[in-house]
Amino acid sequence: MRKSIPYIEILRKLHRAGVEKSPVVNRQVGDISTMPTLQERVDFLLGVVNKPTRPATNMLFFVMYDIESDKVRYHIAKYLERKGCTRIQRSIFLADLDKAVYDQIKADLTEVQSLYDNHDSIIVCPVSTDQLRAMKVIGEDISVDIIIRSRNTLFF
């Protein structure tokens, strides 16, 4: 059986190998064919918002990135998925995780950013359930207002 290597060590090895000069990965990078549908992603968001109880130590947060290197982007996405983050869009993840995991993700992503010369940006943004309730989905025919019951409906 293959020994599991911590994610940060994988990135250190990539850095030592010269990740920015590496050839393109010989697999589809950024393939989102297995990503849930928009409706499934909205349902996930609403499930987080409407959850009756959440552990007091949990934090809701988004991780968003703009990363040039296919290899680094691929490894960041896999890392976030392994940590329990849910992909909302190609480069946006949402998590409802313990604060210790949040702190670890922030520390690991900060180290990744410092490992090589780049023009990348990674944003880790805490949010509240109220902010998620105020979310609007633009561009698709999904009425989030009705689903989360924030719209008043009058029947005559």
NUDONU-872270 format. One line per 5 residues: number of its first residue (from 1); their letters; for each residue x, y, z of C-alpha. Coordinates in steps of 0.1 Angstrom, whole numbers. Each point is the difference from the previous one (the first is absolute). Layout:
% residues N
NUM = a = X:Y:Z | ...
This chain:
% residues 156
1 = mrksi = 0:0:0 | 12:35:-9 | 9:22:29 | -21:32:3 | 21:32:-2
6 = pyiei = -13:31:17 | -13:26:-25 | 24:27:9 | 29:-24:-6 | -13:-8:-35
11 = lrklh = 1:38:-7 | 35:3:15 | 11:-27:-24 | -17:17:-29 | 17:32:9
16 = ragve = 35:-17:2 | -7:-15:-34 | -8:34:-15 | -37:-1:-3 | -3:31:-21
21 = kspvv = 22:-15:-27 | -16:-34:1 | -17:-14:-31 | -38:0:-1 | -16:-28:19
26 = nrqvg = -10:-28:-24 | -36:-2:13 | -29:23:-2 | 5:28:26 | -30:18:13
31 = distm = -24:-26:-13 | -33:8:16 | -20:-28:-16 | -3:-17:34 | -10:33:17
36 = ptlqe = -36:0:13 | -26:19:-20 | -8:36:8 | -32:-11:17 | 19:-25:22
41 = rvdfl = 25:26:9 | -27:25:10 | -18:-28:20 | 33:-6:18 | 3:38:9
46 = lgvvn = -36:0:12 | 6:-31:20 | 28:18:18 | -21:31:6 | -31:-19:12
51 = kptrp = 19:-25:22 | -18:1:33 | 32:-3:21 | 36:3:-9 | 29:-7:23
56 = atnml = 10:32:19 | 36:-5:-11 | -8:-1:-38 | 6:29:-24 | -16:7:-33
61 = ffvmy = 25:12:-26 | 7:3:-37 | 33:-7:-16 | 5:17:-34 | 31:-1:-21
66 = diesd = 15:12:-33 | 30:-23:-6 | 21:0:-32 | 16:-34:3 | -21:-30:-10
71 = kvryh = 19:-22:24 | -4:23:30 | -36:6:-8 | -7:-37:-2 | 17:-7:33
76 = iakyl = -17:28:18 | -34:-12:-12 | 7:-36:11 | 13:13:33 | -31:20:7
81 = erkgc = -23:-29:-9 | 20:-23:23 | -4:25:28 | -38:0:-4 | -6:31:-21
86 = triqr = -27:-2:-26 | 7:14:-35 | -26:26:-9 | 15:12:-32 | 33:-8:-18
91 = sifla = 22:20:24 | -24:6:29 | -5:-23:29 | -23:2:30 | 7:-17:34
96 = dldka = -18:-4:33 | 29:-14:20 | 16:2:34 | 20:32:7 | 32:-22:4
101 = vydqi = -5:-13:-35 | -6:36:-13 | 32:11:17 | 19:-29:-15 | -13:7:-35
106 = kadlt = 9:37:3 | 36:-10:12 | 5:-26:-28 | -13:24:-27 | 22:28:13
111 = evqsl = 31:-24:-2 | -10:-11:-35 | -2:36:-11 | 35:7:13 | 17:-31:-15
116 = ydnhd = 4:14:-35 | 1:32:-20 | -35:7:-13 | -27:24:-7 | -27:-22:17
121 = siivc = -26:10:25 | -18:-21:25 | -28:15:21 | -14:-16:32 | -31:18:10
126 = pvstd = -21:-8:31 | -37:5:-4 | -31:-3:23 | -32:-19:-7 | -17:34:-3
131 = qlram = 23:9:-28 | -6:-33:-17 | -38:6:3 | 5:33:-17 | 17:-18:-29
136 = kvige = -15:5:-35 | 7:-24:-29 | 2:20:-32 | -1:-15:-35 | -20:-32:6
141 = disvd = -38:-5:5 | 2:-9:37 | -21:19:25 | 21:-1:31 | -24:24:17
146 = iiirs = -29:-25:-2 | 22:-29:11 | 13:17:32 | -34:16:6 | 13:35:1
151 = rntlf = -26:14:-24 | -35:8:14 | -27:-16:-21 | -36:12:1 | -28:-22:-11
156 = f = -34:16:-10
